[in-house]
Amino acid sequence: MCPERPRTASNVSHTGYYLPMQSVTVELGAASTMELVNALSAIATELAQREAPESAAACLELTETLAAASDMQESALAGFIGRVDATGEQQRWGFPSTRAWLRSRLGMRESRAKERLTLARQRHRLPQVAERLAAGELSFGYATTITDAVARLDDTDCAEAEATLLGFVDQGFSAGKVATFGHRIRDVIAERDGTEDAPDEDTKRGYAKSWLTTTRSLDGGRYVKGWLNPEDAAIWDGTLAPLAKPAGPEDRRDVAERTAAALSSVLSGGHKATKVTVICDLETLTGGNAPARLTDGTPIPAPHARRIALAAGVSPLLLGRGNTPLYLGHRERFASAAQRQVLETLYPSCAVRECEIPGTLCEVDHVNGWALGNSPTDIDQLALTCGWHNRFKHTRPGQIQITKDSDGRYVYRLLPPADARAATDTGPPGSIGPPDSAFDWAA
């Protein structure tokens, strides 16, 4: 047990905090934001390493106090995230969206990243919520519940909803109840505006993840309705937008008709190109018991793998010269279908370490840049990257560090922008901030 230190002038003052391993002194009124964050980080590190007091009553009080302090930190964090999001700073560091940055770099789960991003984007429309959260008078849970409830309201309805929902908070209703009231407010607004026909299940489903619903009509057609999150919407636009352009001056179809035709074209082409890659030894196909696997690592029993081979035929994937031309040299710029199949086997996702885009949706990248004449179209000179990171690598080559892992796959690591690295020359190579910073970009 580590007993609580008495609050005396010898170890705590209005300007500083004494820690057993180090001393942190901060003049609160004159300190910069960075100095405050660094002091808070040092104190949090010391606090995390201490054992909880034996007194359960003391732990209850400490929990409530620390939770309130954490909520105020969330207020500051929302301000930081909001500034990054508004300026697009995360793209300079190699992340296509703010949510991707929060998930990949900060290790947040999707739901947590969505909560913080929504709060960061909506706080300027909710002055009372922002003020009370910063003052420690409103919890982070209540704040995110209200911001989620008003995210799709206009400014006038948002102001009225804020006052109403804060009233429910003051009456002691739980965050879950406040969320229910928020849904009801949206329903009332929909009835007022004549849009109450929207199915309730759509509202309940929310907008955290992409979803589609389809209903078959009496004449054999199908109604389609749904929602795509920003990442999936980018894929939709990148795939369908080029195909949905007018075919010529005589094309009389409107945008909706051309989009439907583009979707049908993609679906029909995708159906023809549907494939399943099963990785196995030749011995497995000839009667052995060694299991096969899919490209995502899912094991396939040997008998099942042989049945797939009998039904679909066998195409050899050779990582070298052989029956399939995997080495095309400089004469061909674009990878062959066989090469792409090999790459999708090697790269389950984008080669950029922090990126989660599946390899099947990625582009083939010449590791050393085909346009520069440095990288032939050979299988050992290719990798898979998502379209966004492919363009990022081309425009900012100095921010991509390329290595190989033990299996021979290329690994792309994102590096800070040059100006950020120049500002931290005192730190170790590949780090951000002072020498003791936890943000080690070269790890």
N, C-alpha and C positions, 0 to 999 in steps of 0.2 A: 504494500500500500504506500502511496505517496501522499502524505498529509498536505492539506491546503496551506499555502503560505499566508500568514496574517498580513492584512493590508496596512503597512506602516510606511512612514516617510523614508525608511531605509531601502525599500525595494520598489515602491511605486510612487510616482509623482504625477503631476498634471502634464508633464512633458515627456515622460518616458516610462518604459516597462522593463523590469529586470528579469532576465531568463537565466537559468543555471548555467547554460553553455555559452550564452552570448548576451550582449546588452543591446537593446534597441531603444534609441532615444528619438522621439519625434515631437517637434513643436507643431501641434495639430493645426493651428491657424495658418502657419507659414509653410507647412510641408506641401510638396507637390503630390499630385495623384499617384505617381509612381512610387514615391517614398512611402505613402500610406499603404499602398498595395503590398510593397515589400515587407513593411512592418507587420501587416496583417498576416502575410504568409509565414513569417518567422514565428509569430505567436501561435498560429494554427498548427505548425509543425511541432512545437513544444507541447501544445495541449493534446495533440493526437497521440503522443508518446507516453502520456501519463496514465496511470491506472485510475479507474473510477473510484471515488471515495466509498468507504464501506457503508456510510449512512445512505439508505434508500431515500429518505426525505431530502437529503442534500442533493442527491442525483436528480430527483424530480424537479427541484428548484433550478438546478443548473441546466437541465434539459430545456425548460421553458425559456430561461434567459438566453441560452445559446441559440435556440430555434428562432427567437425574435431577432437576434443579431444576424443570423443567416438570412432571414427574410430581407433585412435592410441591405445585406450584401447583394441579394438578388436584384434589388433596385438599381444598385450601381452597375451590376453586370448587364442589366437590360439596357442601360445607357451606352455601355461599351459596344454591345452587340448591335444596337441600333445604328451607331455611327459606322461600324464596319459594313453593315448591310446597306446603308444609304449611299455610301461612297464606292461600294464594290471592291473594297480593299482585299477581300478574301481571294478575288480572282488574280491579283498580283502575286499571291502566294501559291497559286496552282490549284485552287478549289473552285469548281464551276458554280457553286451556290453557297449561300450562308449556311443552309442546313447541312450541306455536305461537309463544310468546315467544322461545324459543331459535332457532327457524328464522327468524322474521321480523325480530326486533330485532337479534340477534347474528349473523345470516347463516350459521347452521350448516346443513349438509346433514342430511337426515332421519336417516341412520345415526349421525352424530356426536351429534345432539341426543338420540337414543334411548339411546346409550351413557351420556352424562352424566346423563340423567334417571334411568336405571336405577341407576347408581352412587349418586346422591343419595338415592334411595328405599330402597336396600338396605343402605347402609353401617352403619346402626344395628344390623342383624342380623349383621354381619360384623366384630366388634371387632378380630380379628387382621388382617384385610385393611385396615381403616381405619387401624390403628396403623402397620402397615408401609408403607403408601402415604405417610402423613404424614411418616414418618421417612426416606423415600427408599430404603427397602429392598425395595420392590415397584413395578414399573412400572405405569403407567396401563393398558397393554394387558392385563397379567395381571389387574389388579383388575377391569376391565370384563368380562373373560372369566369370572371367578368369579361376579361379581354376576349376569350373565346366566344362568349355569348354575343358580343357586339361587333365581331370582326366583319360581319357581312351587312351591317346596318349603315345607313348614311349618317352624316354628322349630326343632323337634328335628332334622329331617333337614337343615335348613340348617346347623346347627352342625357336624354330622358331615361334611357335604359340604365345608364350609370347611376343616376340618382335613385332609381327604383331598386336596383340590385344592392346598392350600398345600404339602403334602408332595411332590406331583408337581412343583411349581414349584422347590422346594429341590433336587430331583433333577436339575434342568437341562432338563426338557422344555419345548418351545416353547409359545407361547400357543395355537397351533393344536392341538397335542396335548392340552393341558389342556382346551380346548373339547370335544374328542372324549371325554375322560374324563368331562366334565360331562354330556354326552348319555348316556353309558353309566350314570352314576349315576341319572339320571332313569328309564332303562329298568329298572334293577334295582328301584327303588322302585315302578315300575308293576307289575312282576311280583310283588313282595311284597304289594301292595295289591289284586292281582287286576284291574288295569286294563291289562294288557299287550297287549290286543287293539287298542289304538290304533295306527293305521298308522304305520310308521316315517317315511314321507314327510312326515307332518304335523309330526313332531318336527324333521325336517331343514329344513322350510320356515321354521319359526320364527314369530315374532309381530311382526316389524317392520312388515309391511304386511298389509292386509286380503287375505283369500283365500277362495275358495269352491270346493268340488269337488262334482260331481253324478254320480250313477250311476243308470242306468236299470234298473228292476226288470223281471222277466219279465212282469208283468201290465200293463206300460205306464206304471207310476208312476215316480217319481224320488226317490232319496234325496239329501238335501242336507246337506252338512257344511262348516263353515268357521270363520273367525275374523274379527272386525271390530276395527280399532284404535279408540281412544276417540273420535276425530273422526267416523269412519264410524258407530260405535255411536250417537252422539248424533243423527245424521241418521236412522238406523233407528228409534230411539225416538220422535223427533219426528214421523216419518211414519206409523209403524204403530201406536204406542201409542193414539192417539185412535180408530183404526179397530178396534182389538182389544178395546175395552170391550164388556161384555155388551150385547146388543141390548135387553134388558128382563128382567123377573123370570122369564120363561119360557125364557130362553136357557140351555140345559143344557150348552153346550159348555165344555170346559176352556180354560185359557189357550193351550195349544199349538194347539188346533183353531181358536180365534179368531184367533191370530196367523197361521196358515196362510191363513185366509180373508181376512185383511187384506192379506197379501202378494199373494194372487191378485187382489184388487181393484185394488191399485196397479199390478200388472203389466198387467192388462187395460186399465185406464185409460191407463197410460203408452203402451201399444201404439197405442191409438186416437189419442193425442195426439202420436205420434212425428212430428217435423218436421225438415227440414234447411233452414237459412236460407242462401241463396246471394246474395251482394251483387254486383251488376253494373250496368253502364250499359245504358240502353235500346238503345244502338247495338250492344252485344254480342248482345242477343237478336234483333236484326234483321239480323245477318250480320257484325258487326264482329269484329275480332281481339283487342280488349282483353280480357285474362283477367279472370275473376270471382274471388271469394274466399269462403271460409267465415268464420264469425264469429271463429275463432281465427287468421285470417290465412293459412290454407292456400290457395295459388293453385289455381284451377280453370280449365283451358283453355276458351276460348270455345266450341268445338264441344261439349264436355262439358256446359257450363252450358246450352246450348240444348237438349240432349237431356233434361236434368233438367227444364227448363221445359215441354217437350212432354209429359213423362210425368206431371208433378205439377200442371200449371197454374201460373199466375202471380198472385201477390197483391202489389199495390203497397205499398211501405212509404214513406209520405210524412212527412217531418219538418215538418209544417205542416198547415194546413187543406186538405182535398182530399177524395179519395174515401174516406179512412178517418178517422173522428172521433178525432183525437189530442188535441184540446183539450176537456176535459169540465168545466172550471171547478170551482166549489165544490159543484155539485149531486150529483156522484158522488165517493165516497171511494175506491173501488177502481178500479185501472187496468184498461182493457179488454185483451182478448187481443191486439189489434193493437198497443197501446202496449207491452205486455210483449215482443212480438216485436221491436219497435224497440229497446227497452232491452237485450235480450239481444244485439242486434247491436252496440250501443254499449259495453256493459260485459261483457267476457269473464270478469271475476271481480268479486268484491265491491268496491265503490267505496272501501273503506278500503285505503289504500296497502299496508299490510303483510299483508293478508288474501289467502289463496289459494283460497277457496271459489269454484267456478265460478259464473258468472252464472246458469246454468240452474237452480241450486239456491238462488238468492237470493230475497229478498222485495223488492217494490217499495216504495221509501221516498220519502215526501214530504220534499223537501230541507229546507223550513222548517217542517215539522210541520203536517199537515192539521188535527189537533185544535185547533190554535191559530188556525185560520182564516187562516194566513199563506201557505199554499201550495196553490193549486188543483191538481186532477188533470190537469195539462197536461204534455205530454211534456218541455218545457224546465224543468219544476219537479220532475222525478222522477229517481231513480237506483236502482240495485240494491245492496242490502246483504244480507249473510247474516243469518239470524235472530238470532244472538248480538249482532252489532254493531248491528242495528236496535234491539234492546232497550237496548243500552249507550248509544246516541245519545239515546234517549228519557229514560233515567234520569240520564245525565251529559252534558247538552248542552254544558257548559263545557269538556269534554275532547275535543271534536271541532272541528277547524278545517276549513272547507269552502272550497275554491277551484275554479276551472275551469282545465283544461289548454288547450293550443292548439287541440285538436279540439272543444272545447265540452263535454267530459265533466266531471262533478263529481268532485273528488278529496277524499276525507276523510282527514285526518291526525290521528293520535292525539296528544293532549297529556298531559303528566304530571298527576297529581292536584294539586288546588289547594295542599294542604299541602306537597307536594314543590316546587312553584314558589315558594311563599313563603319556603322555607328557602334558596333560591338567588338572592335578589334581587341579589346582587353580580355575578352573571354576566350575560351578554348576553341579550336577550329570546329566549325559546324554548330556553334551554340548561339542562342539568343539571350541577350541580357548580360548581367554581370557574371563573373566566373562561377558563382554558385548557382546559376540559373538551372531550373529543372527542365527547360525547353531545349533538349539536346536534339538538334535536327539531323545530326549525322549518325544517330543511333540506329 
